[in-house]
């Protein structure tokens, strides 16, 4: 049995979020939460919220035991890209891409 949570349109670039989610993939939920709590990155704060939501979904909707859960699947896909313009040299306009992410966390029960 598994439970999932998704955060869409998070203002963290997927490349930076992937650095964080690679640390927790395959780990127990308690250990993953401990890792995310001690990381000094904005992406860690967001991924921890999604992980907490997935665990709550598993406990409340699927009646799974929290001690047996582990992170079976976690991914950060690219969301919308907000395009902005910054003034460049000699009157030029330099484009800026503000990237967003869709973060998905799936927790499953160990046998």
Protein Blocks (a to p, Z undefined) as FASTA:
>chain_A
ZZddddehiabdfklmmmmmmmmgopafklmmmmmmmpccfklmmmmmmmmmmmmmmmmm
nopafklgccfbdcdddddddddddddeehiacddddddddddddddddZZ
